[in-house]
Amino acid sequence: MPYNPAKDPWRGSAVAPGGFGRDGALVTPDDANDLTRYARIRVFVPAGLASAQISILPVNAADAGPLALPLPVGQVSVLEYLVRRVRATGTTAGLVIHRID
């Protein structure tokens, strides 16, 4: 799926993607469907995991071009990407993932 401006909460706005979140929701990784709204992603990696990674499609990435990012165990990370999809394939099970928008 290409970029969809209707899902971009910052399109035409003075609110920057790096600003404070105004809303959020739990994210379930999905290989086929984009998020309902493009967003920054907050990920908590439980300390019981030996290692962790998340597979995302940034807003401008092609469907076939996921980005796999390693994550620190036992910590919260806010990704520095505006994300359109969190993929199940390549994402460690057990992560707690939230959308920040």
C-alpha positions as CSV (number, residue, x, y, z in Angstrom):
1,M,0.0,0.0,0.0
2,P,1.4,3.5,-0.8
3,Y,1.3,6.5,1.5
4,N,-2.2,7.5,2.5
5,P,-2.5,11.1,3.6
6,A,-5.9,10.4,5.3
7,K,-4.0,8.3,7.9
8,D,-1.3,10.9,8.6
9,P,-2.4,12.9,11.7
10,W,0.5,15.4,11.1
11,R,-0.3,16.2,7.5
12,G,-0.9,19.9,7.1
13,S,-0.4,20.4,10.9
14,A,1.9,22.4,13.0
15,V,2.2,19.4,15.4
16,A,5.4,17.6,14.7
17,P,5.8,13.8,14.9
18,G,8.4,14.3,17.6
19,G,6.0,16.2,19.9
20,F,3.9,14.9,22.7
21,G,1.4,12.3,21.9
22,R,-2.3,13.3,22.1
23,D,-3.7,9.8,21.7
24,G,-2.5,6.2,21.5
25,A,-3.6,2.6,21.3
26,L,-2.3,-0.9,21.7
27,V,-0.8,-2.3,18.5
28,T,-1.1,-5.9,17.3
29,P,1.6,-6.7,14.7
30,D,0.0,-7.5,11.3
31,D,1.8,-8.5,8.1
32,A,-1.0,-7.3,5.8
33,N,-2.6,-4.2,7.3
34,D,-1.4,-0.7,8.1
35,L,-2.2,1.0,11.3
36,T,-5.4,2.9,11.4
37,R,-3.3,6.1,11.8
38,Y,0.4,6.5,11.1
39,A,2.2,7.0,14.4
40,R,5.4,6.8,16.4
41,I,5.7,3.5,18.2
42,R,6.5,2.9,21.8
43,V,7.8,-0.6,22.6
44,F,8.3,-2.2,26.0
45,V,10.5,-5.3,26.0
46,P,10.0,-7.5,29.1
47,A,13.2,-8.4,31.0
48,G,12.4,-12.1,30.6
49,L,13.2,-12.1,26.9
50,A,16.8,-13.0,25.8
51,S,16.7,-10.6,22.8
52,A,14.1,-8.6,20.9
53,Q,13.5,-6.9,17.6
54,I,10.6,-5.2,15.8
55,S,9.8,-5.2,12.1
56,I,8.2,-2.0,10.8
57,L,7.3,-0.3,7.6
58,P,8.1,3.4,7.9
59,V,5.6,5.7,6.2
60,N,7.6,5.9,2.9
61,A,8.7,2.3,2.8
62,A,7.4,-0.2,0.2
63,D,5.5,-3.2,1.5
64,A,8.5,-5.4,0.5
65,G,10.9,-3.2,2.4
66,P,10.5,-3.8,6.2
67,L,13.0,-2.4,8.6
68,A,14.1,-4.8,11.4
69,L,15.3,-2.9,14.5
70,P,16.9,-4.5,17.6
71,L,15.5,-3.5,20.9
72,P,17.1,-3.3,24.4
73,V,15.7,-5.9,26.8
74,G,14.0,-4.6,29.9
75,Q,13.5,-1.1,28.5
76,V,11.0,1.1,26.7
77,S,11.9,2.4,23.3
78,V,10.2,5.1,21.3
79,L,11.1,4.5,17.6
80,E,12.4,7.5,15.6
81,Y,10.2,6.7,12.6
82,L,6.7,7.6,11.6
83,V,5.3,4.0,11.1
84,R,2.5,2.8,8.9
85,R,2.7,-0.9,9.8
86,V,4.2,-3.1,12.5
87,R,4.8,-6.5,11.0
88,A,4.2,-9.8,12.8
89,T,7.0,-11.5,10.8
90,G,10.3,-10.4,12.3
91,T,8.8,-9.0,15.5
92,T,9.6,-10.8,18.7
93,A,6.5,-12.2,20.5
94,G,5.8,-10.8,23.9
95,L,6.5,-7.1,23.2
96,V,4.1,-4.5,24.5
97,I,3.6,-2.1,21.5
98,H,1.6,1.2,21.6
99,R,0.9,3.7,18.9
100,I,1.6,7.4,19.9
101,D,-0.3,10.0,18.0
